[in-house]
Amino acid sequence: MHTCAIFILLALSCQQIQAELTAADCRALGFIKAQLMCSSCEKLDDFGLDTIKPQCKQCCTLDQQPAAQRTYAKAILEVCTCKFRAYPQIQAFIQSGRPAKFPNLQIKYVRGLDPVVKLLDASGKVQETLSITKWNTDTVEEFFETHLAKDGAGKSSYSVVEDADGDDDDDYLRTNRI
């Protein structure tokens, strides 16, 4: 009976060791759980930090498939025209003929929003949202070439959703007016 109790206590303590730590526990250990990939824990040995490897493993997130291999059915590029001066590379991409290469790309003008790309699955559900404030024009185009599904490649149109203002003039900075 006494041996059985010790075995149960030992099993419970082992279970707690194997359990994942909470985000607060990981932060206390110096790890940011949401950003720590398990592949990073494997590199700790290279720096003589193998003593913290078990805690790292409890705080890490399993690595997903590489981003280069993921494709999405549709993308929405959201930007505010009032921010074009701050992000001329995004303005250049939008006003060039480049968006026409991507029939499953929608450009949506949202007042006050810094440029972001929303990546959607086939059912239209947002899978990922990325800030593209630091991207240049070529990077934006390359990203869409890599990550957008090639369905409908024969089409040469994309959609643009204007602000609710209904202004149809060609002044892209009209939202800056007071």
ZINOR-V853104 format. One record per helix or strand of 3 or more residues. SS is the DSSP state (@ for helix, = for strand). FROM is the first residue (numbers start at 1). LEN is the number of residues. If there is no record, write none. Layout:
SS/FROM/LEN  SS/FROM/LEN
This chain:
@/2/17  @/23/7  @/38/10  @/50/10  @/67/3  =/74/6  @/81/3  @/88/8  @/98/4  =/105/5  =/116/5  =/126/6  @/137/11  =/159/3  @/174/3
